[in-house]
Amino acid sequence: MRLDAMVEMAGRWPEGHSLQAVAEVWSAENTAGERETKMAAYAAAGIRYLWTCEVFGSDVPVVFQAYRLRESGYRVEVYAADGETVIAPGPAPVHVVTSRLRWS
């Protein structure tokens, strides 16, 4: 999907609502270019928090990352490898137990 189309799509929220956070589950099929395009679209739409979870297969450890939007783009605030429990920053803190995030 083109970046301009994603920005347009990301800007379509119900009137009076403000989307503060987005969660993405990356799989092996997500290319680096697709990830960059999506992250740029979310940043352009002003989404303050982005949580990503890399789930590549049952034999590959899960990785969770929580980003916060800054003037220069997203910056990682929390990184958790498989088996760790963290609190993801956002409009409401969320406890993330990576050992429960599994490929099915």
All heavy atoms as an XYZ file, in Angstrom:
809
protein
N       0.835     -1.171      0.000
C       0.000      0.000      0.000
C       0.886      1.241      0.000
O       1.891      1.287      0.691
C      -0.901     -0.026      1.238
C      -1.802      1.182      1.343
S      -2.979      1.077      2.713
C      -4.163     -0.007      2.003
N       0.511      2.242     -0.775
C       1.293      3.474     -0.855
C       1.177      4.267      0.453
O       0.155      4.233      1.126
C       0.781      4.338     -2.001
C       1.008      3.735     -3.354
C       0.602      4.686     -4.489
N      -0.211      5.807     -4.102
C      -1.532      5.905     -4.323
N      -2.178      4.925     -4.918
N      -2.198      6.979     -3.958
N       2.240      5.015      0.782
C       2.264      5.811      2.006
C       1.127      6.827      2.040
O       0.442      6.955      3.051
C       3.612      6.521      2.142
C       3.759      7.452      3.346
C       3.554      6.671      4.646
C       5.114      8.119      3.339
N       0.852      7.528      0.922
C      -0.207      8.534      0.933
C      -1.574      7.895      1.182
O      -2.421      8.458      1.878
C      -0.215      9.362     -0.347
C      -0.378      8.525     -1.611
O      -0.097      7.315     -1.593
O      -0.784      9.106     -2.624
N      -1.787      6.699      0.678
C      -3.052      6.001      0.907
C      -3.173      5.580      2.369
O      -4.246      5.659      2.958
C      -3.161      4.788     -0.003
N      -2.050      5.162      2.961
C      -2.090      4.768      4.369
C      -2.351      5.967      5.266
O      -3.098      5.866      6.239
C      -0.783      4.087      4.768
C      -0.674      2.715      4.170
S       0.325      1.596      5.125
C      -0.443      1.636      6.706
N      -1.738      7.101      4.961
C      -1.969      8.311      5.762
C      -3.432      8.707      5.662
O      -4.078      9.038      6.660
C      -1.048      9.466      5.323
C      -1.461     10.773      5.977
C       0.402      9.130      5.647
N      -3.986      8.654      4.458
C      -5.396      8.992      4.275
C      -6.268      8.029      5.080
O      -7.206      8.441      5.764
C      -5.767      8.918      2.798
C      -7.217      9.261      2.527
C      -7.572      9.125      1.065
O      -6.658      9.121      0.207
O      -8.765      9.004      0.780
N      -5.962      6.758      5.019
C      -6.732      5.760      5.746
C      -6.600      5.964      7.256
O      -7.573      5.883      7.998
C      -6.231      4.370      5.374
C      -7.255      3.284      5.504
S      -6.645      1.751      4.785
C      -5.460      1.246      5.993
N      -5.389      6.248      7.732
C      -5.148      6.426      9.163
C      -5.851      7.661      9.697
O      -6.135      7.743     10.880
C      -3.644      6.513      9.435
N      -6.164      8.624      8.848
C      -6.826      9.838      9.290
C      -8.335      9.719      9.372
O      -9.011     10.677      9.729
N      -8.895      8.564      9.097
C     -10.352      8.380      9.093
C     -10.846      7.797     10.411
O     -11.191      6.627     10.507
C     -10.756      7.444      7.955
C     -10.512      8.034      6.610
C     -10.998      7.078      5.558
N     -10.609      7.560      4.245
C     -10.614      6.831      3.169
N     -10.998      5.577      3.219
N     -10.245      7.328      2.015
N     -10.910      8.609     11.426
C     -11.429      8.176     12.715
C     -12.794      8.810     12.916
O     -13.089      9.874     12.381
C     -10.499      8.589     13.845
C      -9.063      8.283     13.555
C      -8.047      9.153     13.577
C      -8.485      7.027     13.172
N      -6.870      8.535     13.228
C      -7.124      7.229     12.976
C      -9.007      5.755     12.970
C      -6.254      6.206     12.605
C      -8.141      4.741     12.596
C      -6.791      4.974     12.424
N     -13.658      8.177     13.692
C     -14.966      8.774     13.952
C     -14.813     10.175     14.536
O     -13.903     10.429     15.320
C     -15.591      7.819     14.976
C     -14.872      6.532     14.799
C     -13.470      6.899     14.357
N     -15.688     11.066     14.134
C     -15.629     12.445     14.603
C     -15.660     12.479     16.122
O     -16.432     11.783     16.768
C     -16.805     13.233     14.042
C     -16.675     14.719     14.292
C     -17.767     15.503     13.584
O     -18.182     15.081     12.497
O     -18.180     16.512     14.134
N     -14.794     13.322     16.697
C     -14.745     13.471     18.141
C     -13.865     12.447     18.844
O     -13.719     12.478     20.049
N     -13.265     11.545     18.094
C     -12.394     10.537     18.680
C     -10.956     10.792     18.253
O     -10.697     11.305     17.180
C     -12.814      9.132     18.241
C     -14.118      8.714     18.815
N     -15.316      9.140     18.313
C     -14.397      7.909     19.859
C     -16.297      8.614     19.016
N     -15.768      7.866     19.958
N     -10.052     10.390     19.103
C      -8.638     10.545     18.799
C      -7.937      9.224     19.061
O      -7.913      8.744     20.197
C      -8.038     11.642     19.679
O      -6.653     11.723     19.484
N      -7.400      8.640     18.022
C      -6.679      7.382     18.164
C      -5.303      7.680     18.738
O      -4.547      8.465     18.161
C      -6.560      6.687     16.802
C      -5.936      5.313     16.811
C      -6.782      4.345     17.631
C      -5.788      4.796     15.404
N      -4.991      7.086     19.861
C      -3.733      7.341     20.546
C      -2.690      6.258     20.358
O      -1.507      6.526     20.429
C      -3.994      7.515     22.055
C      -4.835      8.717     22.389
C      -4.087     10.015     22.155
O      -2.941     10.153     22.564
N      -4.717     10.939     21.478
N      -3.134      5.006     20.138
C      -2.193      3.885     20.062
C      -2.628      2.893     18.991
O      -3.814      2.739     18.723
C      -2.108      3.180     21.411
N      -1.621      2.252     18.399
C      -1.853      1.205     17.411
C      -0.945      0.040     17.773
O       0.200      0.233     18.195
C      -1.513      1.699     15.981
C      -1.480      0.549     14.999
C      -2.498      2.749     15.529
N      -1.462     -1.171     17.611
C      -0.655     -2.374     17.808
C      -0.551     -3.108     16.484
O      -1.539     -3.269     15.777
C      -1.290     -3.265     18.861
N       0.648     -3.504     16.132
C       0.911     -4.256     14.896
C       1.555     -5.584     15.259
O       2.461     -5.633     16.092
C       1.884     -3.512     13.988
C       1.270     -2.480     13.103
C       0.569     -3.047     11.873
O       0.680     -4.259     11.580
O      -0.091     -2.259     11.193
N       1.100     -6.645     14.645
C       1.748     -7.949     14.774
C       2.471     -8.207     13.464
O       1.852     -8.303     12.412
C       0.721     -9.064     15.057
C       1.426    -10.423     15.120
C      -0.027     -8.781     16.347
N       3.799     -8.252     13.527
C       4.608     -8.500     12.338
C       4.809     -9.993     12.202
O       5.122    -10.683     13.149
C       5.980     -7.839     12.443
C       6.042     -6.379     12.676
C       6.758     -5.759     13.666
C       5.439     -5.314     11.926
N       6.626     -4.403     13.568
C       5.818     -4.094     12.513
C       4.594     -5.289     10.813
C       5.405     -2.866     12.031
C       4.166     -4.058     10.333
C       4.572     -2.866     10.926
N       4.666    -10.476     10.996
C       4.957    -11.878     10.704
C       6.105    -11.920      9.702
O       6.571    -10.881      9.231
C       3.721    -12.570     10.125
O       3.418    -12.048      8.841
N       6.532    -13.103      9.366
C       7.637    -13.256      8.419
C       7.291    -12.677      7.051
O       8.176    -12.312      6.286
C       8.020    -14.723      8.297
N       5.998    -12.575      6.745
C       5.567    -12.045      5.446
C       5.661    -10.522      5.355
O       5.601     -9.966      4.266
C       4.134    -12.483      5.142
C       3.997    -13.963      4.816
C       4.011    -14.835      6.065
O       3.566    -14.393      7.134
O       4.490    -15.979      5.968
N       5.776     -9.828      6.483
C       5.895     -8.370      6.466
C       7.314     -7.975      6.084
O       8.256     -8.281      6.797
C       5.576     -7.763      7.838
C       4.142     -7.952      8.243
O       3.849     -8.687      9.168
N       3.236     -7.301      7.549
N       7.445     -7.284      4.954
C       8.772     -6.846      4.511
C       9.209     -5.627      5.317
O       8.386     -4.947      5.938
C       8.748     -6.465      3.027
O       7.908     -5.317      2.857
C       8.256     -7.621      2.157
N      10.508     -5.346      5.286
C      11.029     -4.156      5.955
C      10.376     -2.901      5.371
O      10.035     -1.971      6.104
C      12.544     -4.091      5.818
N      10.188     -2.879      4.061
C       9.550     -1.733      3.416
C       8.115     -1.528      3.880
O       7.679     -0.399      4.106
N       7.376     -2.622      4.022
C       5.998     -2.531      4.506
C       5.958     -1.991      5.935
O       5.135     -1.149      6.273
C       5.340     -3.904      4.455
C       3.911     -3.903      4.941
C       3.289     -5.289      4.956
O       3.982     -6.290      4.684
O       2.084     -5.355      5.251
N       6.860     -2.468      6.769
C       6.930     -1.979      8.158
C       7.220     -0.480      8.188
O       6.570      0.268      8.907
C       8.019     -2.716      8.927
C       7.717     -4.164      9.173
C       8.875     -4.777      9.909
N       8.730     -6.201     10.049
C       9.294     -6.899     11.008
N      10.033     -6.305     11.908
N       9.120     -8.198     11.073
N       8.210     -0.066      7.416
C       8.572      1.352      7.371
C       7.412      2.200      6.870
O       7.151      3.283      7.399
C       9.803      1.555      6.489
C      11.073      0.978      7.077
C      12.238      0.980      6.089
O      12.131      1.586      5.009
O      13.256      0.345      6.415
N       6.710      1.725      5.843
C       5.570      2.456      5.291
C       4.473      2.616      6.329
O       3.927      3.704      6.517
C       5.019      1.745      4.042
O       6.046      1.724      3.046
C       3.790      2.438      3.489
N       4.152      1.536      7.022
C       3.105      1.603      8.040
C       3.501      2.536      9.176
O       2.691      3.348      9.630
C       2.791      0.208      8.581
C       1.987     -0.636      7.635
C       1.600     -1.944      8.283
C       0.622     -2.701      7.416
N       0.110     -3.896      8.118
N       4.733      2.417      9.641
C       5.174      3.268     10.742
C       5.161      4.739     10.330
O       4.763      5.600     11.111
C       6.553      2.828     11.237
C       6.502      1.492     11.957
S       8.112      0.895     12.528
C       8.378      1.966     13.943
N       5.572      5.034      9.109
C       5.549      6.416      8.617
C       4.109      6.934      8.526
O       3.830      8.094      8.851
C       6.232      6.505      7.252
N       3.183      6.074      8.108
C       1.777      6.471      8.017
C       1.206      6.759      9.394
O       0.493      7.753      9.588
C       0.962      5.383      7.316
N       1.509      5.915     10.363
C       1.024      6.147     11.724
C       1.602      7.447     12.284
O       0.891      8.225     12.922
C       1.387      4.980     12.641
C       0.741      3.669     12.270
C       1.413      2.470     12.422
C      -0.562      3.612     11.766
C       0.827      1.263     12.101
C      -1.156      2.410     11.434
C      -0.455      1.238     11.606
O      -1.042      0.053     11.275
N       2.877      7.683     12.038
C       3.501      8.927     12.512
C       2.869     10.139     11.848
O       2.564     11.136     12.504
C       5.009      8.892     12.256
N       2.639     10.065     10.540
C       2.024     11.179      9.814
C       0.605     11.457     10.312
O       0.147     12.601     10.292
C       2.006     10.887      8.312
N      -0.078     10.422     10.781
C      -1.427     10.576     11.313
C      -1.416     11.065     12.765
O      -2.461     11.343     13.329
C      -2.191      9.261     11.214
N      -0.216     11.167     13.355
C      -0.100     11.689     14.716
C      -0.411     10.680     15.809
O      -0.704     11.063     16.941
N      -0.323      9.397     15.499
C      -0.583      8.367     16.509
C       0.613      8.303     17.448
O       1.726      8.010     17.028
C      -0.876      7.012     15.847
C      -2.147      7.161     14.996
C      -1.014      5.917     16.888
C      -2.437      6.002     14.095
N       0.377      8.616     18.714
C       1.472      8.806     19.675
C       2.190      7.527     20.083
O       3.385      7.554     20.381
C       0.938      9.513     20.915
C       0.479     10.931     20.604
C      -0.151     11.621     21.802
N       0.722     11.527     22.958
C       0.267     11.536     24.216
N      -1.008     11.611     24.464
N       1.110     11.464     25.215
N       1.474      6.413     20.145
C       2.080      5.176     20.626
C       1.899      4.069     19.598
O       0.824      3.899     19.037
C       1.441      4.726     21.946
C       1.574      5.754     23.033
C       0.539      6.649     23.288
C       2.725      5.846     23.799
C       0.652      7.610     24.268
C       2.850      6.814     24.786
C       1.807      7.690     25.021
O       1.928      8.642     25.998
N       2.964      3.310     19.386
C       2.934      2.170     18.476
C       3.553      0.994     19.202
O       4.666      1.086     19.721
C       3.724      2.478     17.199
C       3.951      1.318     16.227
C       2.623      0.780     15.695
C       4.859      1.747     15.089
N       2.812     -0.101     19.257
C       3.310     -1.330     19.864
C       3.452     -2.361     18.760
O       2.545     -2.555     17.965
C       2.359     -1.860     20.924
C       2.029     -0.893     22.014
C       2.820      0.110     22.508
C       0.811     -0.815     22.757
N       2.174      0.788     23.501
C       0.937      0.246     23.680
C      -0.373     -1.541     22.731
C      -0.079      0.586     24.561
C      -1.377     -1.205     23.617
C      -1.228     -0.159     24.524
N       4.595     -3.015     18.694
C       4.797     -4.051     17.686
C       5.190     -5.354     18.369
O       5.861     -5.358     19.402
C       5.879     -3.680     16.655
O       7.150     -3.589     17.299
C       5.546     -2.376     15.952
N       4.746     -6.429     17.767
C       5.086     -7.760     18.249
C       5.538     -8.565     17.044
O       4.807     -8.674     16.063
C       3.871     -8.397     18.915
S       4.231    -10.003     19.612
N       6.742     -9.079     17.110
C       7.263     -9.919     16.037
C       6.967    -11.373     16.382
O       7.459    -11.897     17.380
C       8.767     -9.718     15.884
C       9.136     -8.323     15.440
C      10.643     -8.111     15.362
O      11.424     -9.044     15.664
O      11.033     -6.994     15.001
N       6.130    -11.993     15.566
C       5.745    -13.386     15.760
C       6.019    -14.092     14.440
O       5.206    -14.072     13.531
C       4.246    -13.506     16.147
C       3.887    -14.950     16.433
C       3.927    -12.629     17.345
N       7.195    -14.699     14.345
C       7.641    -15.272     13.078
C       7.412    -16.770     12.952
O       7.605    -17.332     11.907
C       9.105    -14.958     12.832
C       9.373    -13.494     12.588
C      10.610    -12.965     12.845
C       8.391    -12.638     12.108
C      10.880    -11.617     12.615
C       8.643    -11.294     11.879
C       9.889    -10.793     12.137
N       7.058    -17.434     14.016
C       6.823    -18.869     13.957
C       6.952    -19.493     15.329
O       7.453    -18.867     16.262
N       6.504    -20.706     15.454
C       6.501    -21.366     16.765
C       7.900    -21.626     17.308
O       8.092    -21.739     18.511
C       5.723    -22.671     16.691
O       6.297    -23.534     15.733
N       8.894    -21.693     16.429
C      10.260    -21.964     16.881
C      11.124    -20.708     16.966
O      12.319    -20.788     17.225
C      10.917    -22.987     15.957
C      10.964    -22.511     14.505
O      10.154    -21.633     14.148
O      11.807    -23.023     13.756
N      10.521    -19.515     16.772
C      11.260    -18.257     16.812
C      10.771    -17.436     18.010
O       9.561    -17.253     18.176
C      11.056    -17.448     15.504
C      11.800    -16.134     15.553
C      11.489    -18.275     14.309
N      11.680    -16.950     18.867
C      11.257    -16.168     20.024
C      10.486    -14.905     19.627
O      10.807    -14.254     18.642
C      12.574    -15.789     20.711
C      13.568    -16.777     20.215
C      13.129    -17.131     18.820
N       9.480    -14.585     20.417
C       8.666    -13.386     20.212
C       9.446    -12.158     20.694
O      10.175    -12.226     21.674
C       7.347    -13.508     21.018
C       6.577    -12.214     21.034
C       6.503    -14.633     20.464
N       9.273    -11.033     19.993
C       9.873     -9.766     20.410
C       8.768     -8.718     20.439
O       8.003     -8.585     19.482
C      11.000     -9.319     19.447
C      11.490     -7.927     19.794
C      12.142    -10.310     19.468
N       8.684     -7.963     21.542
C       7.721     -6.875     21.684
C       8.486     -5.561     21.803
O       9.475     -5.486     22.526
C       6.858     -7.076     22.933
C       5.963     -5.906     23.222
C       4.744     -5.783     22.583
C       6.351     -4.921     24.107
C       3.918     -4.694     22.822
C       5.547     -3.823     24.352
C       4.323     -3.716     23.711
N       8.018     -4.530     21.084
C       8.610     -3.203     21.196
C       7.502     -2.159     21.309
O       6.488     -2.255     20.618
C       9.485     -2.873     19.987
C      10.708     -3.763     19.893
C      11.605     -3.367     18.758
O      12.391     -2.441     18.894
N      11.482     -4.058     17.647
N       7.699     -1.188     22.181
C       6.753     -0.089     22.329
C       7.474      1.202     21.958
O       8.552      1.492     22.468
C       6.242     -0.009     23.767
N       6.869      1.941     21.037
C       7.439      3.186     20.532
C       6.589      4.370     20.991
O       5.376      4.235     21.176
C       7.435      3.195     19.005
C       8.211      2.095     18.342
C       7.655      0.835     18.166
C       9.492      2.322     17.865
C       8.357     -0.180     17.532
C      10.203      1.317     17.230
C       9.624      0.074     17.066
O      10.318     -0.918     16.438
N       7.223      5.533     21.106
C       6.510      6.783     21.357
C       6.904      7.752     20.244
O       8.066      7.837     19.867
C       6.867      7.380     22.709
C       6.030      8.621     23.039
C       6.456      9.290     24.339
N       6.453      8.381     25.454
C       5.613      8.449     26.482
N       4.703      9.394     26.521
N       5.703      7.584     27.468
N       5.919      8.467     19.739
C       6.161      9.418     18.658
C       6.861     10.662     19.200
O       6.410     11.272     20.163
C       4.832      9.813     17.997
C       4.913     10.727     16.783
C       5.734     10.091     15.658
C       3.509     11.066     16.288
N       7.958     11.012     18.589
C       8.732     12.222     18.913
C       8.752     13.105     17.670
O       8.258     12.719     16.614
C      10.162     11.861     19.329
C      10.232     10.907     20.503
C       9.765     11.575     21.761
N       9.952     10.663     22.889
C       9.407     10.849     24.061
N       8.635     11.894     24.269
N       9.602      9.996     25.025
N       9.364     14.256     17.767
C       9.431     15.170     16.617
C      10.099     14.535     15.412
O       9.718     14.794     14.274
C      10.163     16.454     17.005
C       9.358     17.355     17.910
C      10.094     18.640     18.232
O      11.021     19.013     17.486
O       9.735     19.263     19.236
N      11.080     13.682     15.656
C      11.832     13.076     14.556
C      11.314     11.687     14.177
O      11.939     10.996     13.389
C      13.313     13.000     14.928
O      13.475     12.216     16.095
N      10.188     11.258     14.735
C       9.637      9.948     14.422
C       9.521      9.084     15.666
O       9.658      9.570     16.786
N       9.265      7.812     15.459
C       9.099      6.905     16.583
C      10.440      6.528     17.197
O      11.420      6.325     16.495
C       8.377      5.630     16.140
C       6.900      5.824     15.931
C       6.353      5.778     14.656
C       6.050      6.056     17.004
C       4.995      5.969     14.458
C       4.699      6.243     16.819
C       4.178      6.198     15.545
O       2.837      6.385     15.361
N      10.438      6.436     18.522
C      11.611      5.990     19.273
C      11.184      4.851     20.192
O      10.140      4.926     20.841
C      12.191      7.127     20.134
C      12.759      8.266     19.324
C      14.067      7.831     18.637
N      14.541      8.862     17.744
C      14.556      8.771     16.434
N      14.123      7.699     15.839
N      15.015      9.746     15.693
N      12.007      3.806     20.253
C      11.709      2.657     21.115
C      11.824      3.084     22.573
O      12.827      3.659     22.979
C      12.676      1.484     20.847
C      12.428      0.352     21.822
C      12.534      0.992     19.424
N      10.783      2.807     23.353
C      10.810      3.073     24.791
C      10.881      1.783     25.598
O      11.381      1.786     26.713
C       9.590      3.880     25.218
C       9.654      5.301     24.740
C       8.789      6.230     25.561
O       7.929      5.766     26.324
O       8.978      7.443     25.411
N      10.322      0.701     25.042
C      10.331     -0.585     25.739
C      10.664     -1.673     24.726
O      10.109     -1.694     23.634
C       8.954     -0.884     26.383
C       8.910     -2.289     26.942
C       8.628      0.136     27.454
N      11.575     -2.549     25.116
C      11.927     -3.710     24.310
C      11.816     -4.921     25.230
O      12.343     -4.904     26.343
C      13.357     -3.586     23.773
C      13.818     -4.824     23.032
C      13.661     -4.921     21.654
C      14.391     -5.894     23.708
C      14.067     -6.054     20.965
C      14.797     -7.027     23.036
C      14.627     -7.101     21.666
O      15.024     -8.234     20.993
N      11.141     -5.959     24.773
C      11.023     -7.169     25.589
C      11.220     -8.397     24.715
O      10.572     -8.540     23.681
C       9.662     -7.226     26.259
N      12.108     -9.246     25.146
C      12.318    -10.519     24.463
C      11.342    -11.547     25.025
O      10.670    -11.310     26.030
C      13.754    -10.981     24.671
N      11.275    -12.676     24.362
C      10.382    -13.759     24.769
C      10.618    -14.120     26.232
O      11.749    -14.274     26.666
C      10.627    -14.972     23.871
C       9.533    -16.003     23.971
O       8.397    -15.657     24.352
O       9.809    -17.164     23.654
N       9.529    -14.215     26.985
C       9.621    -14.597     28.387
C       9.633    -13.425     29.347
O       9.505    -13.608     30.547
N       9.757    -12.206     28.841
C       9.766    -11.028     29.707
C       8.364    -10.441     29.835
O       7.526    -10.601     28.952
C      10.708     -9.955     29.161
C      12.157    -10.376     29.143
C      13.073     -9.281     28.633
O      12.834     -8.768     27.524
O      14.007     -8.928     29.373
N       8.143     -9.741     30.943
C       6.902     -9.010     31.162
C       7.264     -7.537     31.307
O       8.183     -7.195     32.057
C       6.176     -9.496     32.430
O       5.853    -10.879     32.258
C       4.909     -8.709     32.678
N       6.564     -6.687     30.555
C       6.845     -5.251     30.586
C       5.532     -4.476     30.644
O       4.459     -5.030     30.424
C       7.643     -4.799     29.336
C       9.026     -5.418     29.333
C       6.894     -5.118     28.062
N       5.641     -3.196     30.933
C       4.491     -2.305     30.858
C       4.702     -1.415     29.648
O       5.695     -0.687     29.561
C       4.338     -1.464     32.131
C       4.090     -2.380     33.326
C       3.188     -0.460     31.967
C       4.034     -1.666     34.657
N       3.773     -1.505     28.701
C       3.868     -0.706     27.477
C       3.325      0.689     27.758
O       2.225      0.827     28.293
C       3.069     -1.360     26.360
N       4.086      1.730     27.414
C       3.587      3.088     27.610
C       2.444      3.365     26.645
O       2.379      2.804     25.555
C       4.803      3.955     27.287
C       5.606      3.130     26.338
C       5.375      1.703     26.751
N       1.547      4.206     27.050
C       0.430      4.561     26.189
C      -0.605      5.345     26.951
O      -0.376      5.747     28.089
N      -1.754      5.554     26.333
C      -2.820      6.305     26.994
C      -3.264      5.620     28.287
O      -3.704      6.264     29.217
C      -3.947      6.342     25.968
C      -3.556      5.448     24.856
C      -2.124      5.097     25.005
N      -3.131      4.300     28.332
C      -3.353      3.510     29.547
C      -2.271      2.447     29.549
O      -2.120      1.723     28.562
C      -4.736      2.871     29.529
N      -1.476      2.356     30.609
C      -0.414      1.352     30.643
C      -0.987     -0.063     30.471
O      -2.022     -0.385     31.034
C       0.211      1.521     32.022
C      -0.208      2.885     32.465
C      -1.534      3.150     31.823
N      -0.299     -0.868     29.676
C      -0.731     -2.231     29.405
C       0.403     -3.181     29.782
O       1.541     -2.991     29.352
C      -1.088     -2.404     27.902
C      -1.390     -3.851     27.590
C      -2.247     -1.508     27.533
N       0.079     -4.191     30.599
C       1.061     -5.215     30.947
C       1.144     -6.201     29.791
O       0.128     -6.759     29.375
C       0.663     -5.955     32.224
C       0.823     -5.123     33.444
N       1.911     -5.225     34.273
C       0.048     -4.157     33.961
C       1.788     -4.361     35.247
N       0.659     -3.702     35.083
N       2.339     -6.406     29.268
C       2.553     -7.323     28.155
C       3.399     -8.484     28.664
O       4.516     -8.285     29.131
C       3.264     -6.619     26.972
C       3.535     -7.606     25.854
C       2.445     -5.435     26.491
N       2.845     -9.672     28.597
C       3.533    -10.892     29.010
C       3.924    -11.608     27.712
O       3.106    -12.280     27.099
C       2.622    -11.774     29.892
C       3.381    -13.017     30.364
C       2.077    -10.978     31.065
N       5.172    -11.461     27.327
C       5.591    -11.991     26.017
C       5.484    -13.506     25.943
O       5.284    -14.048     24.854
C       7.015    -11.545     25.647
O       7.921    -12.006     26.649
C       7.097    -10.034     25.505
N       5.580    -14.188     27.060
C       5.474    -15.650     27.023
C       4.069    -16.108     26.615
O       3.877    -17.244     26.230
C       5.844    -16.261     28.381
O       4.940    -15.809     29.374
N       3.098    -15.205     26.684
C       1.727    -15.535     26.273
C       1.446    -15.166     24.832
O       0.359    -15.456     24.302
C       0.728    -14.844     27.177
C       0.780    -15.364     28.593
C      -0.325    -14.784     29.404
N      -0.247    -15.288     30.766
C      -0.943    -14.774     31.748
N      -1.758    -13.767     31.535
N      -0.827    -15.278     32.959
N       2.363    -14.512     24.174
C       2.208    -14.133     22.777
C       2.794    -15.254     21.936
O       3.994    -15.440     21.889
C       2.935    -12.805     22.483
C       2.522    -11.628     23.352
C       3.444    -10.431     23.066
C       1.073    -11.255     23.103
N       1.952    -16.002     21.297
C       2.395    -17.193     20.588
C       1.852    -17.268     19.189
O       0.759    -16.771     18.891
C       1.917    -18.450     21.324
C       2.580    -18.665     22.636
C       3.963    -19.266     22.402
N       4.745    -19.094     23.590
C       5.834    -18.329     23.659
N       6.277    -17.692     22.640
N       6.506    -18.228     24.775
N       2.587    -17.940     18.352
C       2.164    -18.271     16.991
C       1.129    -19.376     17.098
O       1.269    -20.307     17.861
C       3.379    -18.780     16.225
C       3.086    -19.156     14.820
C       2.776    -20.401     14.362
C       3.094    -18.311     13.690
N       2.590    -20.367     13.008
C       2.780    -19.085     12.570
C       3.334    -16.946     13.513
C       2.696    -18.568     11.302
C       3.246    -16.428     12.238
C       2.937    -17.229     11.154
N       0.060    -19.267     16.340
C      -0.917    -20.350     16.375
C      -1.234    -20.844     14.977
O      -0.969    -20.228     14.004
C      -2.201    -19.909     17.045
O      -2.752    -18.794     16.394
